[in-house]
């Protein structure tokens, strides 16, 4: 499933976090995911290293959408020296 415009696009994938990688670690171990927090949702890609979505943002779809927009859409940032 994809979300957003061409400039801010998100693809959602269902992933088995218990899957063992060639390294011997599971996906959850590799990305440092806390599987006790359900549902376990993380973002990766343009946002840098994978980041687990805090539970407080999973209460409603609107809260999750707001967080994802903030993470994925380009925005201006103040640069300080």
PyMOL commands that set and color helices and strands:
alter all, ss='L'
color gray80, all
select helices_A, chain A and resi 27-30+55-57+61-72
alter helices_A, ss='H'
color red, helices_A
select strands_A, chain A and resi 2-3+10-11+42-45+48-52
alter strands_A, ss='S'
color yellow, strands_A
deselect
rebuild
show_as cartoon
